[in-house]
Amino acid sequence: MHTLQRRSLGNIFDRFTLDTLEEPVSRIADTLLDRLGEQLRTTKEADFATTVGEEMPAATISHWLRLPESDHDLLKSLTHGQGLAQELLPSKSQLVQANEAAEGLRTYFTEVIRERRQGLGDDVLSDWIRIWDEIEPDRAVADETLYHLVMFIVIASLETTSTLLSNMVWLLDQHPGSMAWLRSHPEQVPQAVEEVLRYDPPIHLTTRVATEDTILSGFRIARDEVVHVMLGAANHDPAHHTDPDTFDILRTGSHLGFGGGIHYCIGAALARLEAIVLLKSLVRRFPTLRVTAPPVWEPRVAFRRLTALHVTER
Ligand code: HEM
């Protein structure tokens, strides 16, 4: 089922789509940075996480899926709630909250699909509806699959990218030499984004269940056993990364920030585009931006969430 669903989407962020998205993503970054600049001028301090980090992925994904701007706050709050279900050891109250959020997401996206069906157009969701109507003769089953796909993509895209965008500003603030280097070498921004994803990725852990008895790197794993894949730790494996605990924006090589294998992140190219566009603009427009206090993190390990990052200009 996973393979069928993933194939049905195709390469959603191919070169053509990314080229088309570059202009709107740049526009979104400019608008949010204007807002940041305005706040810095009037109150001398701003919260980068809420002003830019959380807004940019919501605006980008809504533009791509053609969802109204007025729904951003609702979507952000529902995805924050649903993300709790993906924690390592969610508490009962977290699961209740996640369940309520999942119900809210179901209502929201069921309605989105119903409305879109009334006027299929030249947009990505309309394309998926056409594709699933060909694959699945039962309209109710097609709609259920579409609802899952769209909801999952939105959940997977918001907090993860927000964390990358804010954490990128925090890590570069902690390494002023790297920030200074990027100001004179903006062409190395993409490499710096990769290093943020390696050094401190938004998702530290994913989970798998063994489908058969197996031996992995000398460890015996029995069928049905749960395996937690520590992506954040793997990114600091000295067998793969020289001097792994050094933040080095000139580093090359791969990392596991977007996972690996058949579940490799489907939105990696979009997340990279957002981070690159934003960081290029930021180093150009705010050369004296400084963080005033360490970021505030929610106590999560799987889907991490940075809720506040106060900045000023010095
Ligand atoms: C910095 C931002 C992002 C990070 C760090 C990230 C990370 C990941 C990781 C680690 C996985 C693998 C999960 C697993 O193996 O169980 C994954 C899967 C996925 N991601 Fe992302 N992601 C990001 C942004 C996005 C965006 C922007 C989208 C959509 C537009 C997206 C959609 C997905 C989907 C649909 C999957 C599931 C793929 C599958 O199961 O085949 N992600 N992501």
Boltz pocket constraint, residues with backbone or C-beta under 6 A from the ligand:
constraints:
  - pocket:
      binder: B
      contacts: [[A, 6], [A, 152], [A, 153], [A, 154], [A, 156], [A, 157], [A, 158], [A, 160], [A, 161], [A, 164], [A, 201], [A, 202], [A, 203], [A, 206], [A, 207], [A, 231], [A, 256], [A, 257], [A, 258], [A, 259], [A, 260], [A, 262], [A, 263], [A, 264], [A, 265], [A, 266], [A, 267], [A, 268], [A, 270], [A, 271]]
      max_distance: 6.0
